[in-house]
């Protein structure tokens, strides 16, 4: 009996030792498949979506330069993200910046808890956000800046602005500790890029002939095609931010779609009242405004709230565009600040109201108080504005000591396709 009891206790002990192995997290293949798909969708937003959207808005002699800038930024940002960007954002939970434990994407976990995703899939998805954020900024200065400046500025800005802010909010940094909410990048992506665009537009100066002698975009059809790609890709941008193939992702995609539609309608209505003609550029810009505005709130609000947020984004961003270009006379050429910056900030503030359970939202976390959350969101926006603005200004001044920022008058007249790259997007026979 004593031997039997010892045998039983030994077997029980072995079972208990094996229990942690049985409880080890296992990759959820359904979630993983969705995040891989979402990664492709977000990359599709940059190449070719954003590239075509921007290229259609410039003169024909500058199309290739815009495409080239988007492509180069994708390459540079991807490499920097792999070397140390990912590690600095998501390794550790330091208040200001992450660690270097995962440089060159080494030591990635087989399963990144609590997501049940392989960490490689998570790193890939986050890489696509790091790609599109600096790419957004080039809409502030097309047709007049040198290619070396674009590449060098984008690389340094990614590391000094995007990486820290992403860590503050998404990587366990100090803003995360305060309870800042940003579902898919209203602050991390759109506010940082929008403010940088505004600062650069002021520092670099206006295009030749702005605003009185500016000719229309060379290809509104190309811009509409790019906008359609952005709209579809945004399903991965916002829906993928749930990090699971679940109800939150479905809700985020539905709210995103409705917000884009409402933003397009609102912008078109405002434009129709203002100039008596609805334009193709107006309707797609309104859709992008709606998409940017819903981004910070997509997975946290009801679909009906997406309609209201998109409508607000379309109206507010429309008048912000007029104010920047007509009143302030700032040549933010493709309206990066007025659409992405203003939209992202507006959505980040509206989140504090529409995330309330009483309005169909998921709630406001520990505080549960709309005014407390609004204060936290406002603080995060103000700090991000100051950080992105100050670093952008300093970087531009410093890079200007190393390489020319603006092309000369002859190159600007001839177009950057030939002047910078020795090629043309179009050949006329």
C-alpha positions as CSV (number, residue, x, y, z in Angstrom):
1,X,0.0,0.0,0.0
2,X,2.8,2.4,0.9
3,X,4.5,1.7,-2.5
4,X,1.2,2.2,-4.3
5,X,0.7,5.5,-2.5
6,X,4.2,6.7,-3.4
7,X,3.5,5.7,-7.0
8,X,0.3,7.6,-7.0
9,X,1.8,10.7,-5.5
10,X,4.7,10.5,-8.0
11,X,2.3,10.3,-11.0
12,X,0.3,13.2,-9.6
13,X,3.5,15.2,-9.2
14,X,4.5,14.5,-12.8
15,X,1.0,15.5,-14.0
16,X,1.4,18.8,-12.1
17,X,4.8,19.4,-13.6
18,X,3.4,18.8,-17.1
19,X,0.4,21.1,-16.5
20,X,2.2,24.4,-17.5
21,X,3.2,22.8,-20.8
22,X,-0.4,21.8,-21.4
23,X,-1.5,25.4,-20.6
24,X,1.1,27.1,-22.9
25,X,-0.5,29.5,-25.3
26,X,-1.1,28.2,-28.7
27,X,-1.2,30.3,-31.9
28,X,-4.7,31.0,-33.1
29,X,-4.6,30.4,-36.8
30,X,-7.8,32.3,-37.6
31,X,-6.5,35.4,-35.9
32,X,-3.1,35.0,-37.5
33,X,-4.6,34.7,-41.0
34,X,-6.6,37.9,-40.5
35,X,-3.6,39.9,-39.3
36,X,-1.5,38.7,-42.2
37,X,-4.3,39.8,-44.5
38,X,-4.6,43.1,-42.7
39,X,-0.8,43.6,-43.1
40,X,-1.2,43.3,-46.8
41,X,-4.1,45.7,-46.8
42,X,-2.2,48.4,-44.9
43,X,0.8,48.0,-47.1
44,X,-1.6,48.3,-50.1
45,X,-2.7,51.7,-48.6
46,X,0.8,53.0,-49.2
47,X,1.7,51.1,-52.3
48,X,-0.1,51.8,-54.5
49,X,-3.0,53.6,-52.7
50,X,-1.4,56.7,-51.2
51,X,1.1,56.9,-54.0
52,X,-1.6,57.1,-56.7
53,X,-3.8,59.4,-54.5
54,X,-1.0,61.9,-54.2
55,X,0.3,61.4,-57.8
56,X,-3.0,62.3,-59.3
57,X,-3.0,65.6,-57.4
58,X,0.3,67.0,-58.7
59,X,1.3,68.2,-62.2
60,X,2.2,65.6,-64.8
61,X,5.9,66.5,-64.7
62,X,6.0,65.5,-61.0
63,X,4.1,62.2,-60.9
64,X,7.1,59.9,-60.9
65,X,8.8,61.9,-58.1
66,X,5.8,61.3,-55.8
67,X,5.7,57.6,-56.7
68,X,9.4,57.3,-56.1
69,X,9.2,59.0,-52.7
70,X,6.4,56.7,-51.5
71,X,8.3,53.6,-52.7
72,X,11.6,54.8,-51.1
73,X,10.0,55.6,-47.8
74,X,8.4,52.1,-47.7
75,X,11.9,50.5,-48.2
76,X,13.7,52.7,-45.7
77,X,11.0,52.5,-43.0
78,X,10.8,48.7,-43.3
79,X,14.6,48.3,-42.8
80,X,14.7,50.7,-39.8
81,X,11.7,49.0,-38.2
82,X,13.4,45.7,-38.4
83,X,16.8,47.0,-37.2
84,X,15.5,48.7,-34.0
85,X,12.2,50.5,-34.5
86,X,10.1,47.5,-33.4
87,X,12.2,46.8,-30.4
88,X,12.2,50.5,-29.2
89,X,8.4,50.5,-29.4
90,X,7.4,47.1,-28.1
91,X,10.3,45.7,-26.1
92,X,9.8,46.5,-22.4
93,X,7.5,49.1,-20.8
94,X,9.7,52.0,-20.1
95,X,7.9,55.3,-19.7
96,X,9.6,57.1,-22.6
97,X,11.1,54.4,-24.9
98,X,11.4,50.6,-25.2
99,X,14.4,48.5,-25.0
100,X,16.9,46.9,-27.5
101,X,16.1,43.3,-26.7
102,X,14.6,42.6,-30.1
103,X,16.9,44.4,-32.4
104,X,17.0,43.0,-36.0
105,X,13.7,41.2,-34.9
106,X,15.7,38.7,-32.9
107,X,14.1,36.8,-30.0
108,X,10.6,37.1,-31.2
109,X,8.2,35.0,-29.2
110,X,6.5,32.1,-30.7
111,X,3.2,33.4,-29.4
112,X,2.7,37.1,-28.3
113,X,0.3,37.0,-25.4
114,X,-2.4,37.9,-24.9
115,X,-3.0,38.1,-28.7
116,X,-2.4,34.5,-29.5
117,X,-0.5,35.7,-32.6
118,X,3.1,34.7,-33.6
119,X,5.1,37.8,-32.7
120,X,6.4,37.9,-36.2
121,X,2.9,38.5,-37.5
122,X,2.4,41.3,-35.0
123,X,5.8,42.9,-35.9
124,X,4.9,42.7,-39.6
125,X,1.5,44.4,-39.0
126,X,3.0,47.2,-37.0
127,X,5.7,47.6,-39.7
128,X,3.1,48.7,-42.2
129,X,2.0,51.5,-39.8
130,X,5.6,52.6,-39.6
131,X,5.7,52.7,-43.4
132,X,2.6,54.8,-44.1
133,X,3.0,57.4,-41.4
134,X,6.1,59.2,-42.8
135,X,4.7,58.6,-46.3
136,X,1.6,60.7,-45.4
137,X,3.9,63.7,-44.8
138,X,5.2,64.0,-48.4
139,X,1.8,65.4,-49.3
140,X,2.8,68.7,-47.7
141,X,5.7,69.4,-50.0
142,X,5.5,67.7,-53.4
143,X,7.0,69.3,-56.6
144,X,9.6,71.3,-54.7
145,X,11.9,69.3,-52.5
146,X,15.1,67.3,-53.1
147,X,15.0,63.5,-53.0
148,X,17.9,63.2,-50.5
149,X,16.0,65.5,-48.1
150,X,12.8,63.3,-48.4
151,X,14.7,60.1,-47.6
152,X,16.9,61.5,-44.8
153,X,14.1,63.4,-43.1
154,X,11.7,60.4,-43.3
155,X,14.2,58.1,-41.8
156,X,15.1,60.3,-38.9
157,X,11.5,61.5,-38.3
158,X,10.4,57.9,-38.1
159,X,12.9,57.1,-35.3
160,X,12.6,60.4,-33.4
161,X,8.8,61.1,-33.6
162,X,6.9,58.0,-34.6
163,X,8.8,55.5,-32.6
164,X,8.6,57.4,-29.2
165,X,4.9,58.3,-29.6
166,X,4.0,54.8,-30.6
167,X,5.7,53.5,-27.5
168,X,4.0,56.1,-25.3
169,X,0.6,54.9,-26.3
170,X,0.8,51.4,-27.8
171,X,4.0,50.1,-26.2
172,X,3.2,50.5,-22.5
173,X,4.7,54.0,-22.1
174,X,3.6,57.0,-20.0
175,X,0.5,57.8,-22.1
176,X,-0.7,54.2,-21.9
177,X,-0.3,54.5,-18.1
178,X,-2.6,57.6,-18.1
179,X,-5.3,55.7,-20.0
180,X,-5.0,57.4,-23.4
181,X,-7.1,55.6,-26.0
182,X,-6.1,55.4,-29.6
183,X,-7.5,52.3,-31.3
184,X,-5.7,52.5,-34.7
185,X,-3.6,55.7,-34.8
186,X,-5.5,59.0,-34.6
187,X,-2.7,60.3,-32.4
188,X,0.2,58.0,-33.2
189,X,-0.2,58.2,-37.0
190,X,-2.4,61.1,-38.1
191,X,-1.6,63.7,-35.5
192,X,2.1,63.2,-35.7
193,X,2.1,63.2,-39.5
194,X,-0.3,66.1,-39.8
195,X,1.7,68.4,-37.5
196,X,4.9,67.5,-39.2
197,X,3.3,68.3,-42.6
198,X,2.2,71.8,-41.4
199,X,5.6,72.7,-40.0
200,X,7.3,71.5,-43.2
201,X,4.9,73.4,-45.4
202,X,5.7,76.6,-43.6
203,X,9.4,76.1,-43.5
204,X,9.9,74.9,-47.1
205,X,7.6,77.6,-48.5
206,X,5.0,77.8,-51.2
207,X,5.0,76.3,-54.7
208,X,5.7,78.6,-57.6
209,X,2.5,80.5,-58.4
210,X,0.6,79.5,-55.2
211,X,-2.2,80.2,-54.8
212,X,-3.5,82.3,-57.6
213,X,-1.7,80.6,-60.6
214,X,-2.0,77.0,-59.5
215,X,-3.3,74.7,-62.2
216,X,-5.7,71.8,-61.4
217,X,-4.5,68.3,-60.5
218,X,-3.3,66.5,-63.6
219,X,-5.3,63.3,-63.1
220,X,-8.4,63.3,-60.8
221,X,-9.1,59.8,-62.1
222,X,-5.8,58.6,-60.7
223,X,-6.6,60.2,-57.4
224,X,-10.0,58.6,-57.3
225,X,-8.4,55.2,-57.9
226,X,-5.9,55.8,-55.2
227,X,-8.7,56.9,-52.8
228,X,-10.6,53.7,-53.5
229,X,-7.5,51.6,-52.6
230,X,-7.1,53.7,-49.4
231,X,-10.7,53.0,-48.5
232,X,-10.3,49.2,-48.9
233,X,-6.9,49.2,-47.3
234,X,-8.3,51.1,-44.3
235,X,-10.3,47.9,-43.4
236,X,-7.0,46.4,-42.5
237,X,-5.7,49.5,-40.8
238,X,-8.7,49.8,-38.4
239,X,-10.1,46.2,-38.5
240,X,-6.6,44.7,-38.0
241,X,-6.0,46.9,-34.9
242,X,-8.3,44.6,-33.0
243,X,-5.5,42.0,-33.4
244,X,-8.1,39.3,-33.7
245,X,-10.6,38.0,-36.2
246,X,-13.6,38.8,-33.9
247,X,-16.5,41.1,-33.2
248,X,-14.3,44.0,-32.4
249,X,-12.7,43.8,-35.9
250,X,-16.0,43.4,-37.6
251,X,-17.4,46.4,-35.7
252,X,-14.3,48.5,-36.5
253,X,-14.6,47.7,-40.2
254,X,-18.3,48.6,-40.3
255,X,-17.8,51.8,-38.4
256,X,-14.9,52.7,-40.7
257,X,-16.9,52.1,-43.9
258,X,-19.9,54.2,-42.6
259,X,-17.6,57.0,-41.5
260,X,-15.9,57.2,-44.9
261,X,-19.3,57.3,-46.7
262,X,-20.6,60.0,-44.3
263,X,-17.4,62.0,-44.6
264,X,-17.6,61.9,-48.4
265,X,-21.3,63.1,-48.4
266,X,-20.6,65.8,-45.9
267,X,-17.6,67.2,-47.8
268,X,-19.5,67.1,-51.1
269,X,-22.5,68.9,-49.6
270,X,-20.2,71.6,-48.2
271,X,-18.4,71.9,-51.5
272,X,-21.7,72.1,-53.4
273,X,-22.9,74.9,-51.2
274,X,-19.6,76.7,-51.4
275,X,-18.8,76.5,-55.1
276,X,-22.0,75.1,-56.6
277,X,-20.2,72.1,-58.1
278,X,-19.5,68.8,-56.4
279,X,-16.0,67.6,-57.5
280,X,-14.4,64.2,-57.7
281,X,-11.4,65.5,-55.7
282,X,-13.8,66.7,-53.1
283,X,-15.8,63.5,-52.6
284,X,-12.6,61.4,-52.2
285,X,-11.0,63.9,-49.9
286,X,-14.1,63.8,-47.8
287,X,-13.9,60.0,-47.6
288,X,-10.3,60.1,-46.5
289,X,-11.3,62.7,-43.9
290,X,-14.0,60.4,-42.6
291,X,-11.5,57.5,-42.5
292,X,-8.9,59.5,-40.6
293,X,-11.5,60.8,-38.1
294,X,-12.8,57.4,-37.2
295,X,-9.4,55.8,-36.9
296,X,-8.8,56.4,-33.2
297,X,-12.3,55.2,-32.3
298,X,-13.2,52.5,-34.8
299,X,-13.2,49.5,-32.6
300,X,-14.6,51.3,-29.6
301,X,-17.8,52.9,-30.8
302,X,-21.1,51.8,-32.4
303,X,-21.5,51.8,-36.1
304,X,-24.0,54.6,-35.8
305,X,-21.4,56.7,-34.1
306,X,-19.2,56.0,-37.1
307,X,-21.7,57.9,-39.2
308,X,-21.7,60.9,-36.9
309,X,-18.0,60.9,-36.5
310,X,-17.5,60.7,-40.3
311,X,-20.0,63.5,-40.9
312,X,-18.2,65.7,-38.4
313,X,-14.8,64.9,-39.9
314,X,-16.0,65.8,-43.4
315,X,-17.4,69.2,-42.4
316,X,-14.5,70.2,-40.0
317,X,-11.7,69.1,-42.3
318,X,-13.4,70.9,-45.3
319,X,-13.3,74.2,-43.5
320,X,-9.9,73.5,-42.0
321,X,-8.6,73.1,-45.6
322,X,-10.1,76.4,-46.6
323,X,-8.6,78.1,-43.5
324,X,-5.1,76.8,-44.0
325,X,-4.9,77.6,-47.7
326,X,-7.0,80.7,-48.1
327,X,-6.7,82.5,-44.7
328,X,-3.3,81.4,-43.6
329,X,-1.9,81.1,-47.1
330,X,0.1,77.9,-46.1
331,X,0.8,75.6,-49.1
332,X,0.2,72.3,-47.4
333,X,-0.2,71.1,-51.0
334,X,-2.3,67.9,-50.5
335,X,-4.0,68.9,-47.3
336,X,-2.1,66.5,-45.0
337,X,-2.7,68.7,-41.9
338,X,-6.2,69.7,-42.6
339,X,-7.4,66.2,-43.4
340,X,-5.2,63.8,-41.5
341,X,-4.0,66.0,-38.6
342,X,-7.3,67.7,-37.9
343,X,-9.3,64.5,-38.6
344,X,-7.1,62.4,-36.3
345,X,-7.3,65.0,-33.5
346,X,-11.0,65.4,-33.8
347,X,-11.7,61.7,-33.7
348,X,-9.4,61.3,-30.7
349,X,-11.6,63.8,-28.8
350,X,-14.9,62.5,-30.0
351,X,-13.9,59.1,-28.8
352,X,-14.3,60.2,-25.2
353,X,-18.0,60.7,-25.8
354,X,-18.9,58.0,-28.3
355,X,-17.1,55.2,-26.5
356,X,-19.6,55.5,-23.6
357,X,-21.7,52.3,-23.1
358,X,-24.8,54.4,-23.1
359,X,-24.0,55.3,-26.7
360,X,-23.2,51.8,-27.7
361,X,-19.4,52.0,-27.1
362,X,-17.2,49.7,-25.2
363,X,-16.5,52.0,-22.3
364,X,-13.7,54.3,-21.2
365,X,-11.5,52.0,-19.1
366,X,-10.8,52.5,-15.5
367,X,-12.1,56.1,-15.1
368,X,-15.3,55.6,-17.0
369,X,-15.8,59.3,-16.8
370,X,-16.1,61.2,-20.1
371,X,-14.5,64.4,-18.8
372,X,-11.6,62.6,-17.3
373,X,-11.0,60.8,-20.6
374,X,-11.4,64.0,-22.6
375,X,-8.7,65.6,-20.5
376,X,-6.4,62.7,-21.0
377,X,-7.0,62.7,-24.7
378,X,-6.4,66.4,-24.9
379,X,-3.1,66.1,-23.0
380,X,-1.9,63.4,-25.3
381,X,-2.8,65.5,-28.4
382,X,-1.1,68.6,-27.0
383,X,2.1,66.8,-26.1
384,X,2.2,65.0,-29.5
385,X,1.7,68.3,-31.3
386,X,4.6,69.9,-29.4
387,X,6.9,66.9,-29.8
388,X,6.2,66.3,-33.5
389,X,6.4,70.0,-34.3
390,X,9.6,70.7,-32.4
391,X,11.4,67.6,-33.7
392,X,10.3,68.3,-37.3
393,X,11.6,71.9,-37.0
394,X,14.9,70.8,-35.5
395,X,15.4,68.0,-38.1
396,X,14.7,70.2,-41.0
397,X,17.1,72.8,-39.8
398,X,19.8,70.2,-39.2
399,X,19.3,68.3,-42.5
400,X,19.4,71.7,-44.3
401,X,23.1,71.9,-43.2
402,X,23.9,68.6,-44.9
403,X,21.9,68.7,-48.1
404,X,19.7,71.2,-50.0
405,X,16.0,71.0,-49.0
406,X,14.4,72.7,-51.9
407,X,15.2,72.3,-55.6
408,X,16.2,75.3,-57.6
409,X,13.8,77.4,-59.7
410,X,14.8,75.7,-62.9
411,X,14.2,72.2,-61.6
412,X,10.8,73.2,-60.1
413,X,9.8,74.6,-63.5
414,X,11.0,71.6,-65.4
415,X,9.5,69.1,-62.9
416,X,11.1,66.7,-60.5
417,X,10.6,63.7,-62.7
418,X,13.4,64.8,-65.0
419,X,15.4,67.1,-62.6
420,X,15.6,64.5,-59.8
421,X,15.3,61.1,-61.5
422,X,16.0,61.6,-65.2
423,X,12.8,59.9,-66.2
424,X,9.2,60.8,-67.0
425,X,6.0,59.2,-65.9
426,X,4.5,60.0,-69.4
427,X,6.1,60.1,-72.8
428,X,4.4,62.1,-75.5
429,X,5.1,61.2,-79.1
